[in-house]
Amino acid sequence: MVGIVIVSHSQLLAESLKDLALEMGKGKAKVAVAGGVDDPDNPVGTDAMKILNAINEVYSDEGVVVFMDLGSAVMSAGMAVEFLDEEQKKHIRLCGAPLVEGVITATALAGAGAAIEEIVREARSSIAGKTEQLGETGSDDTAGADSGSGPDEDARKERFTLHNTMGLHARPAARIVQALADTNADVQIRNLSRDGDFVSARSMNSLISLNVKQNDTLEISFSGPDAQQVFETIAAMMENNFGESTLPAIKSTAKGTVKSNKFTGKDKLKGISVSPGFAVGPVFHHKISLPKVSKKPAGTPEEERTGLNEALEQAEADIEELKKQSRSKIGEEEAAIFDAQVLLLKDPELLKKAEQRIKEGMSASAAWKESLGEMIQMYEQITGDSLASTRKIDLVDVGRRVLEKLSGKTLNGIELSEPSVICTHDISPSDAASLKSDQVLAICCEAGS
């Protein structure tokens, strides 16, 4: 787990912030403080040795993120790092994020098992929520927020307004990623309507995280030898609205409600009807989850990496077969959701995280599951009525399939012994495609789209 260090001129401030952060992070993270100096007459200040002790207290090879309040705190933290050996220095990040917002964000992510680069990135942008709430987004006050590497200065920049009813969801995002396959071009996209940072157009997850809704404006930068070719392809897709509907998005106000925690039969559950009619039958309760896995590898990092690659290839073959079967049942456009799933398997950010964990000594199963968990958490943080916030089911679906290949076990699919009413939190594309219509009387979902 990544450790967190709080450096402040005030011991009281540092301790209070630690208490607040641990409360917000449910007490799961490792947090140490280095506040003030050991001088009863003048306790305000920073001490490099205190900071060094705090770093050692929470140190692990997963890294330590150090947050500082102001002035000499930065210099003292830099001096403390110099006392570490060269190997330890590689795992330390001095973070310039705002102290309170940064520490709270980092503690929550660290407690959830996030990697150090994600923690630093999110901490640096943690001030954005406050500035947006105060209507200060884009002002000089947010200049310190992390905007990523950004496009080249000489890159061609174009703006497009997305008119798709469902915004930039999995299928159009997949088409953008596919347009970049086998090209020598650097394409980065940001959501101007939400004042977002640029992300790589080669990453499905990054594109979906932009939370692009209908009528949002995108800024896209194109550079590299194949920039013109890719621009023409993406511009044509934008102009054609990715072949999707542009009808106004429906904003439902209906909410599922129940009057008590225990359903007695007298209470009423009010839901959103997807199709007319009614059904009566036994309930089949389906729960989608990822299994527990061992972090201990069965072989060398190279063998674990090979095992993961083979599992990814097998999972891709399964998904391609599902797409083929679904195409004849529901049509080319709807079956294209499986194209998006294949691209999730190949997402460079996801694979990089998994490979790094394997390199650090983790099993392929654990490395894949934990890296997937980071992506799922990112999707969960997308709020509002955007379809993107519901698409974590695709990640769980893909993740479960890979873990099946790694373990050789089939994990909690839907197998009905009689015609039933399926009740589930959500239903994955794979499960939906595997259902036999003569066995399914109805489906009730708590979430989904």
C-alpha positions, 0 to 999 in steps of 0.5 A: 500500500502507498504511504502518505506523509503530511508535512506542516509547520504546525504539529496540531494542523498535521495531526488534525489533518491526519485524523480527518483524512483517515476518517474520510478514507475509512482508516485503511491507509498508512499516514504519518505526520511531520509537524512543527519542530522540537522547540517549546518556545518556537514550535512552528517550523519544519524538520528534515529528520522528522520528515525522514522518520515519517517517510520510513514509518510508512515506507514500502516499495509501492511508494510514499507520497509527501504533502507539504504546506508551504515555504520551507516545508518543501525544502525540508522534505527535499532534504529528507529524501536525500538521506534515503538510499538511491533505491528508496528515492525512486519510490518517493513523490513530493506532491505539490497538490493543495494540502487538505484536498490532496491529502484527503484524496490521496488517503482515500485512494491509497486505502483502496489500493491505488498505485502511486502515479494515480494517487499523485495525479488525482491529488494534483487535480483535487482542487478542481471540485472546489473551484467548479463548485464556486464557479472558478473553473478555468480561473488562475486559481486552478493553474496549479492543477495537473493538466497532464503532458498535453499535446505538442505545441505544433499539434493541429487542434480541432473542436467538435460538438458531440450530438449523440444521444448517449454521448461518448460511451463505449461504442464511439470510444471504441471506434476512436481507438480503432481509428488509431490502430496501426497509425503513427499519430498522437491524438489527445482529447479533452472535454472543453465543456467540463474544462477537462485535461487532455487524455490519450485517444488510444485508451478506452478507459481514458476516453470514457472518463471524460464524461462526455454528454450530448452537446458537449464540445471536444477539443482534439489535437492531432500530430505525427506522420499520420495525423491528417489521415486520422483527422479525416477518419475521426472528423467523418465519424463526428459528422456522422454522429458515429451512426447513432441517434441524436434525439434529446437524451431522456432524463428520467426522474423515476427512482426505485423506492422501498419503504423499509429495509425488509420487503414484506410484500405490502411495500411497493417497489417502483421502478422504471419500465423497459418493456410492457407486460408482467411475469410471475415465476421463481426468482433467480438472484444473480450477483456479479463479482470478481473472485478472491485471488492470491497475490503470491505468484506461482512462477517467475514474473516472466511466467506470470506475464506470459500467463496473463498474455495467454489469458487475454488472448483466450478472452479476446477469442471468446468475446469475438465468438460472442460478437459473432453469435450476437450479430445474428440475434441483435444486429451489427450495431448492438453487437459492437459493444463486444468490440469495445470489450476487446479494446478494454482488454487491450487498454494500454493504461490497464495493461501497463498497471498490471505488468508493473504489479507483476514486475513487483512480484504480484501474481498475474491474477492479483495484478490484473484484478487490482489494476482493473479495480483502479479503472472500476473506481475511476468509472464509479467517480463519474457522476451525473446522468452520463452513460459512462457512469454505468459502464463499469459493468463492461470492465467487470465482465471483461475482468471476470473473463480473464480471471476465468482463463487464469484460474481455469474455473467458470465464475458465477454465470447465469444457469437457469434450471427452470423459467425464472425472473432474474433479479440482479444489480446489473447484467453484463453483456456476456450474461445477456448474450448467453440467456435463452429467451424461453427460460427468462420470464423477466429481468429486474435490475437495480442499476444499468442502462 
